[in-house]
Amino acid sequence: MTRLLTPLLFLLCVAVTIPTLQAASVEELRKSAGQGDSTSQFKLAQRYEAGEGVERDPAKAAEWYRKAAGQGHTRSQTNLGNLYRSGQGVSQDFGEALTWYRKAAAQGDTKAQINIAMMYARGMGVEKDTTEGLNWLRRAADAGDTQAMVHLGTLYRAGKGVKKDYARSTQWFRTAAEKGDTIAQQNLGLSYFTGKGIKQDYTQSVKWHRKAADKGYPPAEYSMALRYAKGKGVRQDNAEAANWYRKAARHGHPDAQNNLGLMYRNGKGVNQDYGEALDWFHKAAQRGHPQAQYNLGNMYLKGLGTKQDPEEAGKWFSKAAKAGHKGATKALKSLQGG
């Protein structure tokens, strides 16, 4: 299965962070922040928001963000807006969140611009206005923000708020992918695989999936496994498919966990090992994966990798059946003598 992957557009509020919070001690930051240094105020606020070196305290984070934001510190303005939007450390206030986002956006902060787009798209603190939301998103994308580019690519692919346009979608993904954005690289790979908005090219698909997969991005690792399993853009190789499934599975990808379980159960690309199969099916099943729940039920029913346990089998068949899995529904009825 190939899916377009992106963070959920307009459900995510973008925070501005720095790579690490280790430069100065809390005491040093408090001293310089108390003397009015906005950068120190910002860093101290981050410490309190993250609980780095201090007890986590969103209220104190908001206090220090506000001091820095009042001095025009752009990143503090964006993060203070986030606290007002989420109601952490302050009373939730969409209007106040929007006020601080606008201040940061006016200084060119693209994360604030993306957040304003989200506010308009969802009608938070303003009347819902998809067009205005898109305008803010384009502003951030035109300024080089790859996250905004990925959002736009997703919107054009889905036709949400804009006319569906696969070619324009792919172009946004390409621009972001060439700048090194991992999600864009994965999505560009999917565009090449499906041939939507661009000429189908399995080799190019693998090229972009690999770039994202080499960074440890689970959906891309899963895509690489699928390419090797089917021989699309690469020589078919079950062992290599299993290697990529394993990487994605270890990163918590439920489809990969289920497929790796199947490979162990069937001895495909790996030595047959019912215990390993059971373990991977269980991991995916616990994440709510219906096919894995069904597979796990069968393992318990047949006593593969574990003792035979019809009751446990029924438990997992029931979970899968509730999710609409037809095979599980049939197996459950048979188990119950129906």
N, C-alpha and C positions, 0 to 999 in steps of 0.2 A: 504494500500500500504506500502510495506517495502522497504526502500532505504538504501544503504550504505552511511554513513555520515562521512565526513571529511572536513577539510578546503581544498580549491582548491589547489591541489598540484602544486608547482612551480609557482603559481600566487601570493603567499604570501611571502613577505620578512619579516623575523623574526627579530624583534627588541628585544634588551636586556633591560629589565626594572628592577626596584626594587619595592617592594611592595608599599611604600609610599615615598613621597618627603618632609616629614615634619620634619626631624631631626634637621636641622639648618635653621636659617633665611637666606634670600638672601644676606644680608649684610655680615653675617659671612662667607657664602660660597664664596662670591666675594673676601673677604680678604684672606682666606686660598688658594683659587684658584690662586689668584694673586701672592702668595708666592710659587706657583709651586706644590701644593698638587694635585696629579692626581685624587684622589677620589673626592675631592671637585670640581675639574674641570668637572668631569663626572656628578656629581649631579647638578651643575649649568647649564650644557648643557641640562640636562633633564628638568630643570625648564623652560628654554627658549623654548625647543621643545614642551612641553606640555602647556605652558602658565600658570604655577603654581606659583603664587605669583609675576609674572612679565608678561609684555605683550609678547605674543607669538612672537618669533623671530627666525626662522629656521637658519638664517645666523649667529646669535650669538651662537646658539646651535652648528652649525658646527665648529665655531671658537674654542669653548671650548672643544668639542669632539676631535678636531685635536690636541690641546695642550696635552690633556691626552693621546690620542692615540700615539702621538710621544714619550711618556714616556713608552710605552708598556702596557697601560691600555687596557686590552682585551675587555671589554664591550664597551668602547668608540670606539675601532676600528670597532667593528661590527656595532654600531649605525652610525658611520661616513660613513661606507660603504652603509648603508641604505639611507642616505641623498644623496649620489652621485648617487645611483641607481634611486631614485625617482626625483632627481633634486630639492630638497627642501633646500633652503639656499645656494646652490651651483649650478653651471651648471651641468646638467646631464652628467655623465661620467661613463659608465659601466666598462671601464678598471680600473678607479680609485676605483670604488666600489669593484671590484674583488681584487684589490691589498690589500685593508684594510681587506676584508673578509679573505684573505689568511693569513695575519699577525695574526688575531685572531684565525683562525683555527689551525695554527701552535702551538698555546698555548693551544689547546684542547677545544676551544669554540665550542660547538655543534651547536649553533644557526648560527654561521658563516659557519659551515660546511653544514648545510641545505641550507643556502643562496647560497653557491657555487654550490651545486647540482642544485638549481633552475637556476642559470646562465648558467650552461652547458645544462640543459634540454631545455632552451629556446634560446640558442645561444646569450646570452647577454654579450658582451665584449670578447667572445671566440667563436670558431666554435662550432656549436651545436654538442653535444656528449652525447647521452643518457646513454651510458655505464659509462662514467666518472661521470655523474650526479648520477647514482645509486651507484657508489663506494663511493662518498662523503656522500650520504644518509645512506648507510650501516655503514660508519665510525661513524656517529653520533648516529645511533641506537645501535651499538655495545658498544658505550660509555655510554649507558643508557638513551638517550634522547627519551622520549615517543612520542614526536611529530614526530620524524623521524620514529619510529616504526609504527605509525598510517599511515604515508605516504606509507611506504613499504607494509603494509598490504593492503592498497587500490590499489597499483600498481599490486600486485600479484592477487588480486581479479578481477581487470579489465583486466589484461594481457597487461598492457601498459609499453613497454620497457623491459618486461620480459615475460617469458612463463606463461600463466595463471596457478595458483596453489592455489586452495582454502585452502588446508591444511596448506601451508606455510603462506598464508594470515591470517588465523585464529590464527596461532601460534604467529604471530607478534601482533595481536590484544590482545591475551591473556596476553602476556608478559607486554604490556603497561597497560592493564586493571588491572592486579594484582599490578601494581605500582600506581594505583589510577587515571589513565588518564580517564577522563569522556567520551571523544569521543570514545576511545578504548572500554570502557565498553558498550557503546551503540552498537558499531559495533559487538562486541563479542555476545551480545544479539541477534543481527540480524543473525549472523552465526548459533547460536543454533536454531533459529526459522526456518531458511530455510534448515538447515541440509547440508549446503555446506562447505566442509572441516572439518566437524565434525558430529558426530551422532546427529540427530535432537532430541531436548529435550526442550519442551516448559517451563518446570519448571526452567531449567537453564537460558533459555532466559529471563524469568521474573526476575530472580535473578539479572542478570547483567543490565537489563533495569532499575530496581529499584535503583540500586546503582547510576546510572547516573541521574535518575529522582530526587532522593532525594537531589541532588546538584543543582536542578533547571535547568537542561539542557532540553530545550523545545522539541527536537526530542525524547528524552527518555520519557518525560512526555506524549507525543503523543503516543508513542509505548505502554506505560502502559495502556492508555485509550483503545487502540485497543485490547489489551489482555483481558481486562475486558469486553469489548463490545462483543467479540467473545467467551470468556471463554477458552482461550488458555493458559494453565499453571496456571490458577487461576479459581475460581468459577465465572461463568458469573454473572455480576452485573452491570446493566445499571446506577445505581446511582453512583457507584464508577467510572465507565467509564466517566460519566459526570464530576466528580470531577477532573479527570486527564485531560480531554479535557479543562476544565476551566483553570487549571494551565498553560498548554501549550498555550492556547489562550491568556491569560493575558501577556504571554511572547512574543506575536506576531506571533505565529505559524499559518499560514493561513489555513492549513488543519484542525487543531484543531478548529479554529474559525468557519469554515464552518460546521464541524460536531457538534459542540456545538449548532450552530444555528438550525441544523436539530432536535436535541434533544428537544430544546425549542419549535420548531414549532410543533413537533409531540407529545410532552408531554411524552417523553421517558427518564426515569431516573430523570426527573425534572417535576415540574408542567408546564403545557402548558402555554406559554407566547409569544405571537406573537411579542410584543415589543422587548423582549430580542432576539428573533430569528432575527428580522430585524436588530438589532444593530450588532450582530455577523456576519451576512451575509455581512453587509455593511463594516465592518472592513476587512474581508477577500477579498471582492470584490475590495476594494481600493488598495489592495496589488496585484491585477491582477489575482486572483484565478477564473478561468472560471466557475467552478461549482457554486461557491458562487455568481458570477455575474448573472448566470442563476436563481439561487434560489431567489436572491434579486429582479430580474425582475418579477418573479412570485408573490412575496409578493406585489409589487406595482400594478401588473395587477389585483390581486384579492382583494386588499385592506386589507391585513392582517397586523395588527400592524401599519397601516398608512392609509391615505385616498387613495382611488383608483386613480391611476395616470398612464394611458396608455403611456403617453409620457415618463415618467421616466422609466417605464418598458421597453420600446423600447430602451432607452439609454443603459440599462444594458444588454439586450438581444444582442444588437449590439456589445458590447465589448466582450461578451462571444463568439459570432459567429465569430468574427475576430480571436479569439484564436482557432477556430476549433471545438467549442462545437456544436454538431449536433442538440441537443434539442433546443438550443438557436436559431439556424438558422431556424428551423421549426417554433418556436414560433414567431420569427420576421416576417417571411413571412405571418403567419396567422394574426398577428397584423396589417400588412400593406395591408391585403386583397389579398395576393398573393395565 
